Amino acid sequence: MPGPNNRPAPFSWPPSQSWDGDDGAWSSFYVRVGTPEQSVRLLPSTAGQATWVVMDGGCPSPSPASCSDDRGRLVNLNESSSRDELGLYTLELELNLGHNDTGDFGLDRLGLGTTASSGGPSLDSQLVIGIETNNYRVGMFGLDHQPTNVSSFAQSYTSFLTSLKTQDFIPSLSWAYTAGAKYRSKGVFGSLTLGGYDASRFTPNSISFTLAPDAQRDLVVGLQSVVASFGNGSSQSLLPSPILTFIDSTLPYIYLPTAACQAFEDGFGLVWNSTYNLYFLDENLHQKLINSNLNFTFTIGNDVSSPSTVDIVLPYASFDQLMGPPILANSTPYFPIRRAANDSQYTLGRTFLQEAYVITNYDNSTFSVAQSRFDDGAQAQIIAITSDNSTTPSNNSAAVSTENHISRGTVIGIATGSSIALIMILVVISFLVRRRMKVKSRRGKEFNIPESKPSMASFPQEIGRNSLQESYPELHDDPLAELFNQDMVSGSYKEIKELPDWQGQALHELDTGTMQYSELHDMATAELPSQDMKPISGTEIERLSSGSTHIPKDLDPTSDSRASSAASQPQEMYTNRFTFLRIREKIAMASPMEAPSSSANRWSDTSLLKPRPALAVAFSKSSPLLPISKYNTRSKSSSPARDHA
């Protein structure tokens, strides 16, 4: 059935509103069989996988007029035009309990509920078996997902549950069932949901069970104890030792070890009837047990020694059943426990499921058992089980999704997606902040150059829109100057205006027109253009040996030709795209020159230039920027390299 977003929704199968059976009062469910449809009432079988319906031969002549209705209504399979006969075969169910009945196998159309409009889906070519035996007074609807093999494994037919899942009528291979209890309130019918469960019908717990590997006995639990509690506060243990037992709603009985049955006999005065293999009650004992206000607590775990357990409490009323015709001529009270011949017969039957709510998920091979609830007027809360969900609903963790609730998978997806989105947002914010800081640095608002290490000189590798700062090995020791020594003299905050042409050689203009640089603390500014600056023809910084007082002609500010050129040539700005780093800290410089302080004739008095062992480019507070055409560095491979700036 389609649900939200066209996803399959669980199907809550409405009960028939009838109590059926000759071994007790059991809540049944309607199905529709064949073409034309014939409606019949069935009981759920947690162990079976096929659908059994009682054929006309189930009420042989002479039979009372009520026989058909007593058996949930008879079906005439020969009237169905959609039936494909397969033949007579054994039912292959409850063989361990001594049953080996035969049925008429065939494929036919099968639907859930009384009508197509008010009921569930109808599927073609489903396995429908006609029975006549009295071992099953009412037909059965198999809930198991296993296929049915007819005569050989080559002839295998899928179960109705599997067909529903395959055709997207339900969200998962799962079901949830409680048998209902006629003795509760005014009678509480059973609850059966395919592909989900009804949260209003049980008290959740956190215990999960795993399916046993035996496909015919998969709902196995460890029954660790059975304790009877009396109204006067006393109690009695009834199970001598823990056992592995099978939950099976096909039959009403609870099969226990003989020693456990004897403990029931001793504690409550039960008498074993070897003819019927049952405990019948006379009127006195029956009334005494009713007045005793007995409760039986079944403690179960995933195995016989599991520390995590669930208590399922059954009042005596759940054991107070009637056996009627055709087994007995008159309805007689009986106590629905039986002696098991061996451990393969240990079973918790339909009596147990009156007070227990079982949720089974074949997709992940798990199931859960919880205490049933009987709240008057409670509204159904149908919750879907998805294929990847567990079947352990609890108060703190919802295992499934509904039309009105978000599934655990969706919550995890939302949480994971939100976390990823948050991380991405933080990454983007971090990126934008870093980018903004770089932009501010390029604009010269806030920029600090860290103090260089003794063996490294820090140079701007590329200065522009995407400025980078890299470290290069120290320069040659003798011939080259080490830049940015801390002894440099501070200059004033000035605006860099147009630079003069030098000896007729054209300089380059800044693309921004003017550029400002900040006042240095106590040193002159030595600023370097980027490497992509075009060299000035004829101008070169020559290498000076240590202690040399020679000043290259290109750099001699007293040169007449250079001075006249500076006076006559119009000033131009650099056009190459570079900027200058503003240095606001004391930056190391090996042996700085001392520049004249007079602004009138800044370079006329060469006597003020004291010899130093290395070359440096320095400016007074009012001196113009001196362009650098070439400089030498030592490459990372320690071989000399020449970079043009």
C-alpha positions in Angstrom: 0.0 0.0 0.0 1.4 3.4 -0.9 2.4 5.7 2.0 4.1 9.1 2.2 6.2 10.0 -0.8 4.7 7.0 -2.6 6.7 4.6 -0.3 5.1 1.4 0.8 3.2 1.7 4.1 2.6 -1.1 6.6 -0.7 -2.9 6.4 -2.7 -3.1 9.6 -5.0 -6.0 9.1 -8.3 -5.5 10.9 -9.6 -8.4 13.0 -12.8 -10.2 12.0 -14.5 -9.2 15.2 -15.1 -12.9 15.9 -13.7 -15.4 18.4 -13.0 -18.8 16.7 -11.7 -22.2 17.5 -12.6 -25.4 19.3 -9.7 -25.2 21.8 -10.3 -21.7 23.0 -11.6 -18.3 22.0 -9.2 -16.8 19.4 -9.3 -13.6 17.4 -9.4 -14.4 13.7 -8.9 -12.4 10.5 -10.6 -12.3 7.1 -9.1 -13.3 3.7 -10.7 -13.4 0.3 -10.0 -16.5 -1.9 -10.4 -17.2 -5.6 -12.6 -15.8 -8.4 -15.3 -14.9 -7.5 -14.0 -14.1 -4.0 -15.0 -16.2 -1.1 -14.4 -14.7 2.4 -13.2 -16.9 5.2 -11.8 -16.3 8.7 -8.3 -17.6 9.6 -5.9 -17.6 12.5 -2.3 -16.4 12.1 0.4 -19.0 12.1 3.9 -17.6 13.0 5.4 -20.9 11.9 3.6 -21.4 8.6 4.1 -19.7 5.2 1.1 -20.8 3.2 -2.6 -20.1 3.5 -4.9 -22.9 4.6 -8.7 -22.8 4.1 -11.2 -25.4 5.2 -12.9 -27.0 2.2 -16.4 -28.3 1.9 -15.3 -31.7 3.1 -14.4 -30.2 6.5 -18.1 -30.5 7.5 -19.1 -34.0 6.4 -22.7 -35.1 6.6 -24.2 -35.2 9.1 -22.8 -32.0 10.7 -24.5 -29.3 12.6 -25.7 -26.3 10.7 -23.2 -24.2 12.5 -20.2 -26.3 11.3 -19.3 -24.0 8.5 -19.3 -20.9 10.7 -17.6 -22.8 13.5 -14.7 -23.5 11.2 -14.4 -19.9 9.9 -16.6 -20.6 6.8 -16.0 -23.3 4.2 -14.5 -22.7 0.7 -15.4 -24.4 -2.5 -12.1 -24.3 -4.4 -13.6 -25.8 -7.5 -15.7 -22.7 -8.1 -12.7 -20.5 -8.5 -11.9 -19.8 -12.1 -8.4 -18.4 -11.1 -7.3 -21.6 -9.4 -4.4 -23.7 -10.7 -4.4 -27.1 -9.1 -1.1 -28.6 -8.0 -2.2 -31.8 -6.2 -2.4 -33.4 -2.8 0.7 -33.1 -0.5 1.4 -33.2 3.2 1.3 -29.9 5.1 4.8 -30.3 6.5 3.9 -28.3 9.6 4.1 -29.3 13.2 5.7 -32.6 12.3 7.7 -32.5 15.5 4.4 -32.4 17.4 3.0 -35.5 15.7 0.9 -33.8 13.0 1.2 -35.1 9.4 -1.9 -33.9 7.7 -2.6 -33.7 3.9 -3.9 -30.7 1.9 -5.1 -29.8 -1.6 -2.4 -27.5 -3.0 -3.1 -24.9 -5.7 -2.3 -21.4 -6.8 -5.2 -18.9 -6.6 -6.0 -15.3 -6.1 -5.7 -14.2 -2.4 -6.7 -10.9 -0.7 -6.6 -9.6 2.8 -9.8 -8.3 4.6 -13.4 -8.7 3.7 -13.5 -6.5 0.6 -11.0 -4.9 -1.7 -12.1 -1.4 -0.7 -11.9 -1.8 3.0 -9.3 -4.6 3.2 -5.8 -5.1 1.9 -4.2 -6.0 -1.4 -5.1 -9.0 -3.6 -2.4 -11.0 -5.2 -2.6 -13.6 -8.0 -0.9 -17.0 -8.0 -0.6 -17.4 -4.3 -0.4 -20.8 -2.6 -3.8 -21.7 -1.1 -4.1 -25.1 0.5 -7.5 -26.7 1.2 -7.8 -28.8 4.4 -10.4 -31.1 5.9 -8.6 -32.3 9.1 -10.0 -31.6 12.5 -6.5 -31.0 13.9 -6.9 -27.5 12.8 -10.5 -26.4 13.4 -10.0 -23.0 11.6 -7.7 -22.3 8.7 -4.3 -20.7 9.0 -2.6 -17.7 7.4 1.2 -18.3 7.4 3.3 -15.3 8.4 6.7 -16.8 7.6 8.7 -15.5 4.6 10.1 -18.9 3.6 8.9 -20.4 0.3 7.0 -23.6 0.2 8.5 -26.5 -1.7 6.1 -28.9 -3.4 7.3 -32.4 -4.1 10.9 -31.1 -4.7 13.0 -27.9 -4.4 12.4 -27.3 -8.1 8.8 -26.5 -7.3 9.0 -23.6 -4.9 6.4 -21.0 -4.2 6.9 -17.7 -2.5 5.0 -16.8 0.7 2.3 -14.1 0.7 4.5 -11.9 2.9 7.4 -12.1 0.4 5.0 -11.4 -2.5 3.7 -8.3 -0.7 7.3 -7.0 -0.2 8.4 -7.9 -3.7 5.5 -6.0 -5.2 6.0 -3.0 -2.9 2.8 -3.3 -0.9 4.8 -3.3 2.4 8.1 -1.7 3.3 9.9 -4.8 4.7 9.7 -8.5 5.3 8.3 -8.1 8.8 5.1 -8.6 10.9 3.9 -7.9 14.4 1.3 -9.9 16.2 -0.5 -10.5 19.4 -3.4 -13.0 19.7 -5.8 -10.8 21.6 -7.5 -11.7 24.9 -11.2 -12.3 25.3 -10.9 -12.2 29.1 -9.5 -8.7 29.0 -12.0 -5.9 29.6 -14.9 -6.6 27.2 -12.7 -8.6 24.9 -9.7 -7.2 23.1 -9.2 -8.6 19.6 -5.9 -9.5 18.2 -3.6 -7.2 16.3 -1.7 -8.1 13.1 0.4 -5.7 11.1 2.4 -6.5 8.0 5.5 -4.4 7.4 5.3 -2.7 10.8 3.8 -2.8 14.2 1.2 -1.1 16.4 2.9 0.9 19.2 -0.3 1.1 21.2 -0.4 -2.6 21.8 2.7 -3.3 23.8 5.1 -2.0 26.4 8.5 -1.5 24.7 11.8 -2.9 25.9 15.4 -2.9 24.7 15.9 -6.6 24.3 16.5 -8.0 20.8 16.4 -11.7 19.8 18.1 -13.3 16.8 16.3 -15.8 14.6 17.5 -19.4 14.9 19.1 -21.0 11.8 16.5 -23.7 11.6 14.0 -22.3 9.1 11.2 -24.4 10.6 11.9 -23.3 14.2 13.3 -19.8 13.9 11.5 -17.8 16.7 13.5 -19.5 19.4 14.0 -17.9 22.9 15.7 -19.0 26.0 13.0 -19.7 28.7 15.0 -19.1 31.8 12.3 -19.4 34.4 8.6 -19.7 35.0 7.4 -18.5 38.4 3.9 -18.6 39.8 2.8 -15.7 42.0 -0.1 -16.1 44.4 -2.5 -13.4 45.7 -1.1 -13.8 49.2 2.4 -12.7 48.1 4.0 -16.2 47.9 5.6 -17.6 44.8 6.7 -20.9 43.3 9.3 -21.8 40.7 7.9 -24.1 38.0 10.8 -24.6 35.6 13.6 -26.8 37.0 16.2 -25.6 34.4 16.2 -23.2 31.5 15.3 -24.4 28.0 15.2 -23.2 24.4 11.7 -23.0 23.2 9.9 -22.1 20.0 7.2 -19.3 19.7 4.4 -20.8 17.5 0.9 -19.5 17.3 -0.4 -22.4 15.1 -1.5 -24.3 18.2 -2.7 -23.0 21.6 -0.5 -25.2 23.8 2.6 -24.5 25.8 4.9 -27.6 25.6 7.2 -27.9 28.6 9.6 -30.6 30.0 7.8 -33.3 31.9 9.5 -32.1 35.1 8.1 -28.7 34.7 4.6 -30.1 34.0 4.9 -32.2 37.2 5.7 -29.0 39.1 2.4 -27.5 37.8 0.6 -30.7 38.9 2.1 -30.5 42.4 1.5 -26.8 42.8 -2.1 -26.6 41.5 -3.6 -30.0 41.7 -3.7 -30.6 37.9 -4.4 -34.1 36.6 -2.9 -35.4 33.4 -5.3 -37.1 31.0 -3.2 -39.6 29.0 -6.0 -40.2 26.5 -6.1 -36.6 25.3 -2.7 -35.6 26.6 -4.3 -32.7 28.3 -5.0 -31.3 31.8 -8.8 -31.1 32.2 -10.2 -29.3 35.1 -13.2 -30.2 37.1 -15.5 -27.5 38.4 -14.1 -27.3 41.9 -10.5 -27.0 40.7 -11.5 -24.6 38.0 -13.1 -22.3 40.5 -10.3 -22.6 43.0 -7.7 -21.5 40.4 -9.9 -18.6 39.4 -10.1 -17.4 43.0 -6.4 -17.8 43.6 -5.5 -14.7 41.7 -2.5 -16.4 40.1 0.0 -14.8 37.8 2.7 -16.7 35.8 5.9 -14.9 34.9 7.8 -16.2 32.0 11.4 -14.9 31.9 13.0 -15.1 28.4 16.3 -14.1 26.9 18.1 -14.6 23.6 19.4 -17.9 25.0 19.2 -19.8 28.3 22.0 -17.8 29.9 21.6 -14.4 28.4 21.8 -11.7 31.2 19.3 -9.5 29.3 15.8 -10.8 29.8 12.2 -9.9 29.4 9.4 -10.8 31.7 6.0 -11.7 30.2 3.3 -12.0 32.8 0.3 -14.2 32.1 -2.7 -14.1 34.5 -4.5 -17.3 35.2 -7.3 -16.1 32.9 -5.0 -16.6 29.9 -4.8 -20.3 30.8 -8.5 -20.6 31.4 -9.6 -22.2 28.1 -12.4 -24.4 26.9 -12.1 -27.5 24.8 -15.3 -28.2 22.7 -16.7 -30.2 19.9 -15.6 -32.2 17.9 -12.8 -33.1 20.3 -15.2 -33.3 23.3 -19.0 -33.6 23.2 -19.3 -30.8 25.7 -17.1 -27.7 26.3 -14.7 -28.5 29.2 -12.2 -26.3 31.0 -8.6 -27.3 30.5 -5.2 -26.0 31.4 -3.3 -25.5 28.1 0.2 -27.0 28.9 1.4 -30.2 27.5 4.2 -32.6 28.3 6.9 -32.5 25.6 8.4 -35.8 24.5 11.8 -34.2 23.7 13.4 -30.8 23.4 12.3 -30.4 19.8 8.7 -30.0 21.1 9.3 -27.2 23.5 6.8 -24.5 22.4 5.2 -21.3 23.5 1.8 -21.4 21.7 -1.1 -19.1 21.2 -1.8 -19.0 24.9 1.5 -17.2 25.5 0.8 -14.8 22.6 -2.3 -13.5 24.3 -0.1 -11.5 26.7 3.0 -11.2 24.4 3.5 -9.0 21.4 6.0 -10.3 18.9 7.7 -8.2 16.2 9.7 -10.1 13.6 11.9 -8.6 10.9 13.3 -11.2 8.4 15.3 -8.5 6.6 17.8 -8.4 9.5 16.9 -11.8 11.1 15.8 -10.3 14.5 12.6 -10.2 16.5 11.4 -8.8 19.8 9.0 -9.9 22.5 7.2 -7.5 24.7 4.3 -7.4 27.2 1.0 -6.7 25.5 -1.1 -3.7 26.6 -4.9 -3.6 26.8 -5.8 0.1 27.1 -9.4 0.9 26.6 -10.0 3.3 23.8 -6.4 3.4 22.7 -5.9 4.5 19.1 -3.7 2.5 16.9 -0.2 3.8 16.3 0.9 2.0 13.1 4.7 2.3 12.6 6.6 1.1 9.6 9.6 -1.1 9.8 12.1 -0.4 7.0 14.4 -3.1 5.6 17.4 -1.7 7.6 15.7 -1.2 10.9 15.9 -3.3 14.0 12.9 -4.8 15.7 13.6 -3.7 19.2 11.4 -0.7 19.8 12.1 1.1 23.1 11.2 4.3 24.9 14.5 5.9 24.1 15.0 4.8 20.5 12.5 4.5 17.7 13.5 1.7 15.4 11.2 2.5 12.6 9.4 5.3 10.7 5.8 6.2 10.3 3.7 8.5 8.3 3.7 10.9 11.3 7.1 10.1 12.7 10.7 10.2 11.4 12.6 7.0 11.2 15.9 6.4 12.9 17.6 6.1 9.5 16.1 9.5 8.5 17.2 11.1 11.9 20.7 9.8 11.4 20.7 11.0 7.8 19.5 14.4 8.9 22.1 14.6 11.7 24.9 13.5 9.5 23.8 15.9 6.7 23.5 18.7 9.3 27.0 17.9 10.6 28.5 17.9 7.1 26.7 21.2 6.3 28.0 22.8 9.5 31.5 21.7 8.7 31.3 23.0 5.2 29.9 26.4 6.5 32.8 26.6 8.9 35.3 25.8 6.1 33.7 28.5 3.9 33.8 31.1 6.7 37.4 30.2 7.4 38.3 30.6 3.7 36.5 33.9 3.5 38.2 35.3 6.6 41.6 34.2 5.4 40.9 35.7 2.0 39.8 39.0 3.6 42.9 39.1 5.7 45.0 38.6 2.6 43.2 41.4 0.8 43.8 43.7 3.7 47.4 42.7 3.7 47.8 43.5 0.0 46.2 46.9 0.6 48.7 47.6 3.3 46.4 48.1 6.2 47.7 45.5 8.7 50.8 43.4 7.8 53.6 42.1 10.0 56.8 40.4 8.7 58.1 37.9 11.2 61.7 38.1 12.2 63.9 36.2 9.8 65.8 33.2 11.0 69.6 33.4 11.0 70.1 31.1 8.1 67.2 32.3 5.9 66.3 35.6 4.2 62.6 36.2 3.7 61.7 37.7 0.3 58.5 38.4 -1.5 58.4 35.9 -4.3 55.4 37.4 -6.0 53.9 40.7 -5.0 50.6 41.6 -6.5 47.0 40.5 -6.3 48.0 37.0 -5.2 51.0 37.8 -3.1 53.0 34.9 -1.7 55.8 34.9 0.8 58.5 32.2 0.6 61.7 31.6 2.4 65.0 31.3 0.5 68.4 30.1 1.6 70.7 32.7 2.8 72.6 34.8 0.3 76.2 34.5 -0.7 78.4 35.4 2.3 81.0 37.7 0.9 79.9 39.4 -2.3 76.2 39.9 -1.7 74.4 42.0 0.8 72.0 40.6 3.4 68.9 42.6 3.4 66.7 43.9 6.1 69.1 44.3 9.0 67.8 45.6 12.3 70.2 48.5 12.1 68.3 50.3 9.3 67.2 53.8 10.0 63.5 54.7 10.2 61.9 56.8 7.5 58.9 58.9 7.6 55.5 58.2 6.2 55.6 59.3 2.6 53.6 59.1 -0.5 55.5 57.6 -3.4 55.2 59.9 -6.3 56.5 59.7 -9.8 60.0 58.5 -10.2 62.5 60.3 -12.5 64.0 58.7 -15.5 67.6 57.7 -15.0 70.1 58.4 -17.7 67.4 58.3 -20.3 66.3 54.9 -19.4 62.5 54.7 -19.0 61.1 53.6 -15.7 57.8 51.8 -15.3 54.6 53.2 -13.9 52.5 51.8 -11.1 49.1 50.9 -12.4 47.4 52.5 -9.4 48.9 56.0 -10.0 50.4 56.4 -6.5 51.2 54.1 -3.7 51.8 54.7 0.0 54.1 53.0 2.4 54.1 53.2 6.1 56.8 54.8 8.2 59.3 52.4 9.5 60.2 52.3 13.1 63.8 53.4 12.9 65.2 52.4 9.5 65.1 53.4 5.9 62.8 51.5 3.6 64.4 49.0 1.2 61.6 47.8 -1.0 61.8 45.3 -3.7 59.7 45.0 -6.9 58.5 41.6 -8.0 60.5 39.5 -10.4 58.3 40.3 -13.3 59.5 43.9 -13.3 61.3 44.8 -16.5 65.0 45.4 -16.0 66.4 49.0 -16.4 68.8 49.1 -19.2 72.3 49.9 -18.1 71.5 49.8 -14.4 72.9 47.0 -12.3 73.9 46.4 -8.8 77.4 45.2 -8.9 78.8 42.8 -6.5 81.0 44.4 -3.9 83.7 42.6 -2.0 83.8 42.9 1.7 85.1 46.2 2.9 84.9 47.8 -0.6 84.4 51.6 -0.8 83.7 51.6 -4.5 80.3 52.7 -5.6 79.2 51.6 -9.0 78.7 54.4 -11.4 75.2 53.2 -12.1 74.4 53.8 -8.4 76.4 57.0 -7.9 74.0 59.7 -7.1 76.6 62.3 -7.8 76.8 61.4 -11.4 76.2 64.5 -13.5 74.5 62.7 -16.2 72.2 61.0 -13.8 71.5 64.2 -12.0 70.8 66.1 -15.2 68.6 63.3 -16.3 66.7 63.4 -13.1 66.2 67.1 -13.5 65.2 67.1 -17.1 63.2 63.9 -17.5 59.6 63.9 -16.6 58.8 61.6 -13.7 57.1 58.3 -14.5 55.5 55.6 -12.4 56.0 51.9 -12.6 53.5 50.2 -14.9 54.3 46.6 -14.0 51.8 45.0 -11.6 53.7 44.9 -8.3 53.4 46.4 -4.9 55.7 47.1 -2.0 55.6 45.4 1.3 55.4 47.8 4.2 57.7 46.8 6.9 56.7 47.9 10.4 59.2 46.0 12.4 62.9 46.3 12.8 64.2 44.1 9.9 67.7 42.7 10.0 70.3 44.1 7.7 73.9 43.0 7.8 75.9 46.2 7.2 73.7 49.2 6.2 75.0 52.3 4.5 74.5 55.6 6.2 72.7 58.0 4.1 73.0 61.8 4.3 70.3 63.5 6.3 70.2 66.6 4.1 67.3 66.6 1.7 68.8 69.4 -0.4 71.7 67.4 -1.9 71.1 63.9 -0.8 73.9 62.3 -2.7 76.4 65.1 -3.3 78.6 64.3 -0.3 80.0 60.9 -0.9 82.2 61.2 2.2 79.2 60.4 4.2 79.0 57.0 2.7 81.1 54.9 5.0 82.6 51.7 3.6 80.8 48.5 4.7 81.6 44.9 4.0 78.4 44.4 2.0 76.0 46.3 -0.3 72.7 47.6 0.9 70.1 49.9 -0.7 69.0 52.6 1.8 67.0 55.8 1.8 66.9 58.8 4.0 63.6 60.1 5.2 63.1 62.2 2.1 65.0 60.3 -0.5 63.2 58.9 -3.6 62.8 55.2 -4.1 65.9 53.7 -5.8 64.9 51.0 -8.3 66.8 47.7 -8.2 67.5 46.1 -11.6 69.2 42.9 -10.6 70.2 40.9 -7.6 71.8 37.6 -7.0 70.6 34.8 -4.8 71.8 31.3 -4.0 69.4 28.7 -5.4 67.9 25.9 -3.3 70.4 23.6 -4.9 73.2 25.9 -3.7 74.1 26.8 -7.3 74.2 30.6 -8.2 71.1 31.9 -10.0 70.2 35.3 -11.3 66.7 36.7 -10.9 65.5 39.8 -12.8 63.3 42.1 -11.0 
